[in-house]
Amino acid sequence: MRVLITGVAGQLGQELQRTCPTSLEFLAFGREQLDLADVDACCAAVEQHQPDWLINAGAYTAVDRAESEPDLAHRINCLAPRAFAAALQQTGGSLLQLSTDFVFNGDQGHPYQSDQPCDPIGVYGRTKAAGEKAAAEVLAPERLAILRTSWLYGSVGRNFLLTMLRLHAIKAEAGDPLRVVADQVGCPTSTATLAQACWTVIERSAYGIHHFSDAGVASWYDFAVAIGDLAVAAGLLTRSACVEPITTAEYPTPARRPGYSLLDCSSTRSELGLPARHWRDALAEVMSRIP
């Protein structure tokens, strides 16, 4: 079976390459090989390589910058999935489209079900929701899987974990507090956890919309505190900074974030046969892989 993976230079793309089952052949496409803003190039890649599956792990993920670059975010997050889906409909392949908790507004205060209607509040979330819809409009349901996740991080790339490790060191050295938002709630998800889910979706041909994250609940403040504590225990830091909780209002950003974005993953775990692993345990494992 041949699998084409986009976004291979990103944190999930690198993990997908590292964990690809030996029974599968994968083709790795980064920005240099495939510009996701180029619809024609997206179609051509599918037509040329005719993959059995395409994992669209590439995306425009700069949440704040998307507010000032809506057209580019739309091309990458919406038009590219539509182009992949249209081409796969012709070649007979299937699409695994990665998506996000940002397709919901974060107002309901209890975990989101996979069959709930999308209601995003920013450009990033709107374009990702539009990408899901666009793919579903042109690709047969029995050939489309959508996998939503939340608060993704890993040992490489750009993410909250690596940013916090750097800031813990800087703030601890200066004796300053590290101020982190405490009123946004979700669940951190390691790239290792998500990559395993991706490969299982493909192996089981688990079509439809799925929610998948690590288990438990956290605020960004909780996540930052755990990063400091576990980094010291792992020897990545000599000491951590004092983390100070603040409100969203005290840390204004160009894009609004959902205040609550926990995903109900119970049906996906049952269908895929994957265990519920607490986010702190996953975080400790990721840290063990950081040099």
N, C-alpha and C positions, 0 to 999 in steps of 0.2 A: 504494500500500500504506500502510495506517495502522498506526502503532506507538505504543503507550501505554507511557510510561516512568515508573516510580515512583522515589521518592528523588531527585528532580531537584535538590534543594538540596545534596545531598552531592557529594563530590569526583568520583565516577564519573558521577553524574547530570548534573553540569555539563559534563563532557567529552563525554558522549553527545549532549547538545544542541548543543555546539559543532561536533561532527564528523558530525552526521547527514547522510547522503547527500541531495542535493537531489531525488533521485527518490522519496524517502519523505516522508510526512506524519507528524509526531510530535505527540503530546499529552503535555504535561509535568505530572506530578502530584507535588507536594511534600506535606509533612505538613499544610499548611493546606487543601489540596484533598482529600486522602485520608489518613485515619488507618488505618495498616496494622494497628492493634490491633482495628479494627472489621471483623469478618468480613462483616457485611451490607453495609457500605460498599464493601468490596473486590468483592463479587459485583455490586453495583449499578453500579460503574464500568465493569465489563466489559459488562454487559447494556446499559447506556446507549450506550457508544461503540463496541462491537463491533469491537475492533482485530483486524487480521490477526495481529499479534504483540504480546505484552506483555513488556517487559524489566523484570523485578523487581529493580531496582538498590537498592531500599530495604531496610533491614534494621536489626535491633537489633545494633549492633557494639561496644557498650561491654563489652569482654570481662570486666573485673573487676566492674563493676556488675551484670552479668548473674547473678553468683553470689548476689546478694541480691535480684534481681528476676526469678527464673526464670519466673514466670507471664507477665509482660509480654514477656520474650524469646521464650517459647513462642508467644504469640499472634502476634507480629510475624514471627518467623522460621519458624514451622511452619504455624499456622492460616491466615495470609494467603496463602502459596503454595498451600495446599490449596484455599482459596476461589477464587483466581484460576484454578487448574486446572479446578475443577468448573464454573465459569462459562464458561470457554473451551471446555470439552468440549461445552457446549450451543450456543455461538455459532459454533463452527467455527474459532476462532483458535488460535494456537500460543503457547507460553510459553518464554521464555529466563530461567531461574532462575540468578541469580548465587550462587555458593557459595564455599567456603573450604578452605584446607589444614588448618584446625582440625577437620575431620571425621576426621582421622587422629590416632593417639596419639603419633607422632613417635619410636617406639622402633626402627624397623627399620634405619635408617642407610643406606638407598639410596632413590632416587627412587620415589615412590608412583605406581602405575599407576592409570588411571581406572577399571578394573574391580575394584580391590581393595575388600574390605568396609570399611565405615566403622567406626571405633573411637575416638570422641572422648573427651576426658578432662575436659571442663568444660561448664558450662551453655551457653555460646555455641556450641561445637562440636556439642553434642548437639542443640540446637534447629535448627541449620543442617542437620545430617544428617537430622533428623526432617522438615524442610521438603522436602528432596529426595525422601524416601520418600513423604511425603503427596501431593506433586504427581504422582509416578509411579503412585500407586494410583488416581487418578481421571482422568488425562488419557492419551489414547492415545499410545503410544511415538512414533508418527510425527508428533506435535505437541508434543513436549517436548524441550528442550535444556537441559542443566545445564552451567554453565561455572564450574569451580573455579579460583581464583587464590590468590596469596600476597602478603603484605606490601605491600598497595596504598598508593600515595602519589600526590600530584599537587601542582599549584601553588596549589590552593585547598583550603579545608576544614580538617579536623583530621587530621593524619597525622604520621608520624615525621619526615619531611623538615622540615616547618615548625617542629615542636617543636625539632629539633636545631639549626636555624638560629638560633632564639631563644636556646637554651642555649649554643651556641658563643659568641655575642656576649657573653652575661652572664658566662660562666666566663672567657673570654679577658680581659675587662675587669678582673675580680677577680683574675686570676692563679691560678685554681683549676682542677683537673682536671675533665674531664667523664667520669663513670664510666658505662660502658655494658656490658651483658651480652655476653659473647663465646662462650658455650657453647650458644646456640640458633642453628641453621643453617637457612637457607632461601634464597629469592631475592626481592629487591625487584622490584615490578612497577609501572610507571607507569600512570596512568589513560589516557594516550594509547594505550599498547600494548593495554590491555584493551578500550578502546572500539573500536579497530580490529577486534579479534577479535569483539566482539559484533556489529558491523555485518556482518562477513563470515559469521558463523553464520547471520544472517537472510537475507542475499543468496543463500547457498548452501543454505538449508534444511538445515543440518547438525545433525540431531537426535542425541540420545544424550548421554552424559556425556563432557565434554572437560576436559582440564587445560591451562591456559595462563598463562604468566608470562614475564617477560623471561628471558634466558639467563644462565648463570653461577651461582655459589654465593657466599653471603656470610653472615657472622654480623651481629648488630645492631652489634657493635663495628666490623666492616669497613664497614658502611653509614654509621655515624657519622663515621668517619675520612674516607671519600670525600666526604661532604657538606661537611665542613670544608675539605678541599683544593679541591674544585670551586667552592665558594662564594667562596673567596678569588680563585681564577682568574677567576671571572665578575664580580668586583667587588661581590658581595653582602655580603661581610665584609671588613674591613680585615685581620683576622687571626683564625685559628681557635684554639680551645682545644686543649690537650693531652688526647687521649682515652685514658682508662685502662680496660683490660679488667677486667671482674669476672665472677664466676660468677652463675648464677641464684640460688644459695643466698644470695648477698650482696645480692640485690635481690628480697626476697619480695613476692609480689603475691597478692591474694585468689584469683585463678584460675591454675591451672597452664597453662603453655604447652608445645606440642610442642618437644622438643629438636632434632628434625630434621623439617623439613616441605617438603623439596624435592619438587616435582611433576615427573613425567616428561611432558613436553609434546610429544615427538617425533611421535606419531601425529596430534595436533591440528594441529601446524604443517604436516604433510604434507597432511592433509585440507583445511585452509583455505588452503593456499598462502601462508602467512605466514612471513617470515624469522625466524631466531633472532637477536634483538638483545641484546647484552650489557647488563646492568643499569646499568653505569657510563655507557655511551653514552646510554641512555634518561634517566638522572639528569641528565646535562649538558644535554640538550635541555629537560627540565622546568625546570631552573634558568634557562635563557635566557628563559623566559616569566614569571619572577617579577619584578615591578617593583622 
